[in-house]
Amino acid sequence: MSSRIPYKILMDDPSFLIVDKSSGIPVIAERSNNPVPGLFDRLVADYGENLRLVHRIDKQTSGLVIIAKSLEVQQYFTELFMNREIDKYYLAFVEGSLQNEDWVGIDEPIFIKPNATTASVHKKGRKAVTLYRVIESFGTATLIECKLITGRTHQIRVHMEYMGYPLLVDRLYGRREEFFLSDIKKRRYRIKDGELELPLISRLTLHASRVVFKHPENKQLIDVESPMPKDLNALLNQLRKLNR
């Protein structure tokens, strides 16, 4: 099953891999009544048993995942994350119109109950800091770039929902599970009798777009970007077209 999982290698270093993951694929295999193979299993099959997982991103999030090629390198990355010496950037489409071009900080603790599937802003939570800035605003939706200072569960999704601008498509924290052209055009949109409107996007509108860190061996700065995937780029083009 894992052999069917597609992926793209953005950087193959002697010490680590940087992999581009598609939305809908879990990093770690889901062991349930309907098991879903994971990206890491596929990579181990292709690169060997010495691979070590550095971090995860949500199943429905696309983008960058770092994989260490040894235990020592895994420990190096663990220290980078603990000391906040690795910069992680995301692109997100959110509800509503945001206008600020400078970075804005959200410093609100995030709490998740044991065995819960969702988190929330709560004073009992762990410190969580997200920076965001507007890339492009369309009235109905806004494309933002986020920088994670901490790495809590669903951090961007929780923080943006708390601010009143949930992700455009988010089954857990948002207002919709799919986004349609009629959501933009409202009364101006007409569909022919007997036709079914297809969604512009039906997955989480979040993409892990960039990582910046020092190389574990030579300490040179590594800066790797993942291009916006086709489905999100198609959404962006539609929003631009309708915003003219």
Contacts in CASP RR format, 6 or more apart in sequence:
PFRMAT RR
TARGET T0000
AUTHOR 0000-0000-0000
METHOD contacts of the structure
MODEL  1
MSSRIPYKILMDDPSFLIVDKSSGIPVIAERSNNPVPGLFDRLVADYGEN
LRLVHRIDKQTSGLVIIAKSLEVQQYFTELFMNREIDKYYLAFVEGSLQN
EDWVGIDEPIFIKPNATTASVHKKGRKAVTLYRVIESFGTATLIECKLIT
GRTHQIRVHMEYMGYPLLVDRLYGRREEFFLSDIKKRRYRIKDGELELPL
ISRLTLHASRVVFKHPENKQLIDVESPMPKDLNALLNQLRKLNR
1 35 0 8 1.000
1 37 0 8 1.000
2 29 0 8 1.000
2 37 0 8 1.000
2 38 0 8 1.000
2 41 0 8 1.000
2 42 0 8 1.000
2 45 0 8 1.000
3 42 0 8 1.000
3 45 0 8 1.000
4 37 0 8 1.000
5 25 0 8 1.000
5 37 0 8 1.000
5 38 0 8 1.000
5 39 0 8 1.000
5 41 0 8 1.000
5 42 0 8 1.000
6 22 0 8 1.000
7 19 0 8 1.000
7 20 0 8 1.000
7 21 0 8 1.000
7 22 0 8 1.000
7 25 0 8 1.000
7 39 0 8 1.000
7 42 0 8 1.000
7 43 0 8 1.000
8 19 0 8 1.000
8 20 0 8 1.000
9 17 0 8 1.000
9 18 0 8 1.000
9 19 0 8 1.000
9 20 0 8 1.000
10 18 0 8 1.000
10 19 0 8 1.000
10 20 0 8 1.000
10 64 0 8 1.000
10 224 0 8 1.000
10 226 0 8 1.000
11 17 0 8 1.000
11 18 0 8 1.000
11 222 0 8 1.000
11 224 0 8 1.000
13 69 0 8 1.000
13 215 0 8 1.000
14 69 0 8 1.000
14 217 0 8 1.000
15 68 0 8 1.000
15 69 0 8 1.000
15 70 0 8 1.000
15 73 0 8 1.000
15 215 0 8 1.000
15 216 0 8 1.000
15 217 0 8 1.000
16 54 0 8 1.000
16 66 0 8 1.000
16 67 0 8 1.000
16 68 0 8 1.000
16 69 0 8 1.000
16 73 0 8 1.000
16 77 0 8 1.000
16 216 0 8 1.000
17 43 0 8 1.000
17 47 0 8 1.000
17 51 0 8 1.000
17 66 0 8 1.000
17 67 0 8 1.000
17 69 0 8 1.000
18 64 0 8 1.000
18 65 0 8 1.000
18 66 0 8 1.000
18 67 0 8 1.000
18 211 0 8 1.000
18 224 0 8 1.000
19 39 0 8 1.000
19 43 0 8 1.000
19 64 0 8 1.000
19 65 0 8 1.000
19 66 0 8 1.000
19 67 0 8 1.000
20 62 0 8 1.000
20 63 0 8 1.000
20 64 0 8 1.000
20 65 0 8 1.000
20 226 0 8 1.000
21 27 0 8 1.000
21 39 0 8 1.000
21 57 0 8 1.000
21 61 0 8 1.000
21 62 0 8 1.000
21 63 0 8 1.000
21 64 0 8 1.000
21 65 0 8 1.000
21 208 0 8 1.000
22 62 0 8 1.000
22 229 0 8 1.000
23 59 0 8 1.000
23 60 0 8 1.000
23 61 0 8 1.000
23 62 0 8 1.000
23 203 0 8 1.000
23 204 0 8 1.000
23 229 0 8 1.000
23 231 0 8 1.000
24 59 0 8 1.000
24 60 0 8 1.000
24 203 0 8 1.000
25 38 0 8 1.000
25 39 0 8 1.000
25 59 0 8 1.000
26 36 0 8 1.000
26 38 0 8 1.000
26 39 0 8 1.000
26 59 0 8 1.000
27 38 0 8 1.000
27 39 0 8 1.000
27 40 0 8 1.000
27 53 0 8 1.000
27 56 0 8 1.000
27 57 0 8 1.000
27 59 0 8 1.000
27 65 0 8 1.000
28 38 0 8 1.000
28 40 0 8 1.000
28 53 0 8 1.000
28 56 0 8 1.000
29 35 0 8 1.000
29 36 0 8 1.000
29 37 0 8 1.000
29 38 0 8 1.000
29 40 0 8 1.000
29 41 0 8 1.000
30 36 0 8 1.000
30 38 0 8 1.000
30 59 0 8 1.000
39 65 0 8 1.000
40 51 0 8 1.000
40 53 0 8 1.000
40 67 0 8 1.000
43 51 0 8 1.000
43 67 0 8 1.000
44 51 0 8 1.000
47 69 0 8 1.000
50 69 0 8 1.000
50 70 0 8 1.000
51 67 0 8 1.000
51 68 0 8 1.000
51 69 0 8 1.000
52 67 0 8 1.000
52 68 0 8 1.000
52 69 0 8 1.000
52 70 0 8 1.000
52 71 0 8 1.000
52 73 0 8 1.000
52 74 0 8 1.000
53 67 0 8 1.000
53 68 0 8 1.000
53 74 0 8 1.000
54 65 0 8 1.000
54 66 0 8 1.000
54 67 0 8 1.000
54 68 0 8 1.000
54 74 0 8 1.000
54 77 0 8 1.000
54 78 0 8 1.000
54 81 0 8 1.000
55 65 0 8 1.000
55 66 0 8 1.000
55 77 0 8 1.000
55 81 0 8 1.000
56 65 0 8 1.000
57 63 0 8 1.000
57 64 0 8 1.000
57 65 0 8 1.000
57 208 0 8 1.000
58 154 0 8 1.000
58 204 0 8 1.000
58 206 0 8 1.000
60 171 0 8 1.000
60 203 0 8 1.000
60 204 0 8 1.000
60 206 0 8 1.000
61 90 0 8 1.000
61 204 0 8 1.000
61 206 0 8 1.000
61 207 0 8 1.000
61 208 0 8 1.000
62 206 0 8 1.000
62 207 0 8 1.000
62 208 0 8 1.000
62 226 0 8 1.000
62 229 0 8 1.000
62 232 0 8 1.000
63 207 0 8 1.000
63 208 0 8 1.000
63 209 0 8 1.000
63 226 0 8 1.000
63 229 0 8 1.000
64 208 0 8 1.000
64 209 0 8 1.000
64 210 0 8 1.000
64 211 0 8 1.000
64 224 0 8 1.000
64 226 0 8 1.000
65 208 0 8 1.000
66 77 0 8 1.000
66 211 0 8 1.000
68 74 0 8 1.000
68 76 0 8 1.000
68 77 0 8 1.000
73 216 0 8 1.000
76 216 0 8 1.000
77 86 0 8 1.000
77 213 0 8 1.000
77 216 0 8 1.000
79 85 0 8 1.000
80 86 0 8 1.000
80 213 0 8 1.000
80 214 0 8 1.000
81 151 0 8 1.000
84 149 0 8 1.000
84 150 0 8 1.000
85 213 0 8 1.000
85 214 0 8 1.000
86 211 0 8 1.000
86 212 0 8 1.000
86 213 0 8 1.000
87 147 0 8 1.000
87 210 0 8 1.000
87 211 0 8 1.000
87 212 0 8 1.000
87 213 0 8 1.000
88 147 0 8 1.000
88 148 0 8 1.000
88 151 0 8 1.000
88 208 0 8 1.000
88 210 0 8 1.000
88 211 0 8 1.000
89 145 0 8 1.000
89 146 0 8 1.000
89 147 0 8 1.000
89 148 0 8 1.000
89 208 0 8 1.000
89 209 0 8 1.000
89 210 0 8 1.000
89 211 0 8 1.000
89 212 0 8 1.000
90 145 0 8 1.000
90 146 0 8 1.000
90 147 0 8 1.000
90 148 0 8 1.000
90 156 0 8 1.000
90 206 0 8 1.000
90 207 0 8 1.000
90 208 0 8 1.000
90 209 0 8 1.000
91 135 0 8 1.000
91 143 0 8 1.000
91 144 0 8 1.000
91 145 0 8 1.000
91 146 0 8 1.000
91 206 0 8 1.000
91 207 0 8 1.000
91 209 0 8 1.000
91 228 0 8 1.000
91 232 0 8 1.000
92 132 0 8 1.000
92 143 0 8 1.000
92 144 0 8 1.000
92 145 0 8 1.000
92 146 0 8 1.000
92 156 0 8 1.000
92 160 0 8 1.000
92 167 0 8 1.000
92 205 0 8 1.000
92 206 0 8 1.000
92 207 0 8 1.000
93 141 0 8 1.000
93 142 0 8 1.000
93 143 0 8 1.000
93 144 0 8 1.000
93 167 0 8 1.000
93 168 0 8 1.000
93 169 0 8 1.000
93 201 0 8 1.000
93 205 0 8 1.000
93 232 0 8 1.000
93 235 0 8 1.000
93 236 0 8 1.000
94 141 0 8 1.000
94 142 0 8 1.000
94 144 0 8 1.000
94 160 0 8 1.000
94 165 0 8 1.000
94 166 0 8 1.000
94 167 0 8 1.000
94 168 0 8 1.000
94 205 0 8 1.000
95 140 0 8 1.000
95 141 0 8 1.000
95 164 0 8 1.000
95 165 0 8 1.000
95 166 0 8 1.000
95 167 0 8 1.000
95 168 0 8 1.000
95 174 0 8 1.000
95 175 0 8 1.000
96 139 0 8 1.000
96 140 0 8 1.000
96 141 0 8 1.000
96 142 0 8 1.000
96 165 0 8 1.000
97 137 0 8 1.000
97 138 0 8 1.000
97 139 0 8 1.000
97 140 0 8 1.000
97 142 0 8 1.000
98 134 0 8 1.000
98 137 0 8 1.000
98 142 0 8 1.000
98 144 0 8 1.000
98 165 0 8 1.000
99 134 0 8 1.000
99 137 0 8 1.000
100 133 0 8 1.000
100 134 0 8 1.000
101 133 0 8 1.000
101 134 0 8 1.000
102 133 0 8 1.000
103 131 0 8 1.000
103 132 0 8 1.000
103 133 0 8 1.000
103 147 0 8 1.000
104 131 0 8 1.000
104 132 0 8 1.000
104 133 0 8 1.000
105 129 0 8 1.000
105 130 0 8 1.000
105 131 0 8 1.000
105 132 0 8 1.000
106 128 0 8 1.000
106 129 0 8 1.000
106 130 0 8 1.000
106 131 0 8 1.000
106 132 0 8 1.000
106 159 0 8 1.000
106 162 0 8 1.000
106 163 0 8 1.000
107 127 0 8 1.000
107 128 0 8 1.000
107 129 0 8 1.000
108 121 0 8 1.000
108 128 0 8 1.000
108 159 0 8 1.000
108 162 0 8 1.000
109 121 0 8 1.000
109 122 0 8 1.000
109 123 0 8 1.000
109 124 0 8 1.000
109 125 0 8 1.000
109 126 0 8 1.000
109 127 0 8 1.000
109 128 0 8 1.000
110 119 0 8 1.000
110 120 0 8 1.000
110 121 0 8 1.000
110 122 0 8 1.000
110 125 0 8 1.000
110 126 0 8 1.000
110 128 0 8 1.000
110 152 0 8 1.000
110 153 0 8 1.000
110 154 0 8 1.000
110 155 0 8 1.000
110 158 0 8 1.000
110 159 0 8 1.000
111 119 0 8 1.000
111 120 0 8 1.000
111 121 0 8 1.000
111 122 0 8 1.000
111 124 0 8 1.000
111 125 0 8 1.000
111 126 0 8 1.000
112 118 0 8 1.000
112 119 0 8 1.000
112 120 0 8 1.000
112 153 0 8 1.000
117 172 0 8 1.000
118 154 0 8 1.000
118 172 0 8 1.000
118 173 0 8 1.000
119 152 0 8 1.000
119 153 0 8 1.000
119 154 0 8 1.000
119 158 0 8 1.000
120 158 0 8 1.000
120 162 0 8 1.000
121 158 0 8 1.000
121 159 0 8 1.000
121 162 0 8 1.000
126 150 0 8 1.000
126 152 0 8 1.000
127 150 0 8 1.000
128 150 0 8 1.000
128 151 0 8 1.000
128 152 0 8 1.000
128 155 0 8 1.000
128 158 0 8 1.000
128 159 0 8 1.000
129 148 0 8 1.000
129 149 0 8 1.000
129 150 0 8 1.000
130 146 0 8 1.000
130 147 0 8 1.000
130 148 0 8 1.000
130 149 0 8 1.000
130 150 0 8 1.000
130 155 0 8 1.000
130 156 0 8 1.000
130 159 0 8 1.000
130 160 0 8 1.000
131 146 0 8 1.000
131 147 0 8 1.000
131 149 0 8 1.000
132 144 0 8 1.000
132 145 0 8 1.000
132 146 0 8 1.000
132 147 0 8 1.000
132 160 0 8 1.000
133 144 0 8 1.000
133 145 0 8 1.000
134 142 0 8 1.000
134 143 0 8 1.000
134 144 0 8 1.000
135 143 0 8 1.000
135 144 0 8 1.000
135 145 0 8 1.000
136 142 0 8 1.000
136 143 0 8 1.000
136 236 0 8 1.000
136 239 0 8 1.000
136 240 0 8 1.000
137 143 0 8 1.000
138 239 0 8 1.000
138 240 0 8 1.000
138 242 0 8 1.000
138 243 0 8 1.000
139 243 0 8 1.000
140 183 0 8 1.000
140 184 0 8 1.000
140 239 0 8 1.000
141 168 0 8 1.000
141 179 0 8 1.000
141 239 0 8 1.000
142 165 0 8 1.000
143 236 0 8 1.000
143 239 0 8 1.000
145 209 0 8 1.000
146 156 0 8 1.000
148 155 0 8 1.000
148 156 0 8 1.000
152 158 0 8 1.000
154 172 0 8 1.000
154 173 0 8 1.000
156 167 0 8 1.000
156 206 0 8 1.000
157 166 0 8 1.000
157 167 0 8 1.000
157 170 0 8 1.000
157 172 0 8 1.000
157 173 0 8 1.000
157 174 0 8 1.000
157 204 0 8 1.000
157 206 0 8 1.000
158 173 0 8 1.000
160 166 0 8 1.000
160 167 0 8 1.000
160 173 0 8 1.000
161 167 0 8 1.000
161 170 0 8 1.000
161 173 0 8 1.000
161 174 0 8 1.000
166 173 0 8 1.000
166 174 0 8 1.000
166 175 0 8 1.000
167 173 0 8 1.000
167 174 0 8 1.000
167 204 0 8 1.000
167 205 0 8 1.000
167 206 0 8 1.000
168 176 0 8 1.000
168 179 0 8 1.000
168 201 0 8 1.000
168 205 0 8 1.000
169 176 0 8 1.000
169 177 0 8 1.000
169 178 0 8 1.000
169 179 0 8 1.000
169 201 0 8 1.000
169 202 0 8 1.000
169 203 0 8 1.000
169 204 0 8 1.000
169 205 0 8 1.000
170 176 0 8 1.000
170 204 0 8 1.000
170 205 0 8 1.000
170 206 0 8 1.000
171 177 0 8 1.000
171 204 0 8 1.000
176 183 0 8 1.000
177 202 0 8 1.000
178 199 0 8 1.000
178 201 0 8 1.000
178 202 0 8 1.000
179 199 0 8 1.000
179 200 0 8 1.000
179 201 0 8 1.000
179 202 0 8 1.000
179 205 0 8 1.000
179 235 0 8 1.000
180 197 0 8 1.000
180 198 0 8 1.000
180 199 0 8 1.000
180 200 0 8 1.000
181 189 0 8 1.000
181 197 0 8 1.000
181 200 0 8 1.000
181 238 0 8 1.000
182 189 0 8 1.000
182 191 0 8 1.000
182 197 0 8 1.000
184 238 0 8 1.000
184 239 0 8 1.000
184 242 0 8 1.000
185 242 0 8 1.000
191 197 0 8 1.000
200 234 0 8 1.000
200 235 0 8 1.000
200 238 0 8 1.000
201 231 0 8 1.000
201 232 0 8 1.000
201 234 0 8 1.000
201 235 0 8 1.000
203 231 0 8 1.000
205 232 0 8 1.000
205 235 0 8 1.000
207 226 0 8 1.000
207 228 0 8 1.000
207 229 0 8 1.000
207 232 0 8 1.000
208 226 0 8 1.000
209 225 0 8 1.000
209 226 0 8 1.000
209 228 0 8 1.000
210 223 0 8 1.000
210 224 0 8 1.000
210 225 0 8 1.000
210 226 0 8 1.000
211 222 0 8 1.000
211 223 0 8 1.000
211 224 0 8 1.000
212 221 0 8 1.000
212 222 0 8 1.000
212 223 0 8 1.000
212 224 0 8 1.000
213 221 0 8 1.000
213 222 0 8 1.000
214 220 0 8 1.000
214 221 0 8 1.000
214 222 0 8 1.000
215 221 0 8 1.000
215 222 0 8 1.000
228 236 0 8 1.000
END
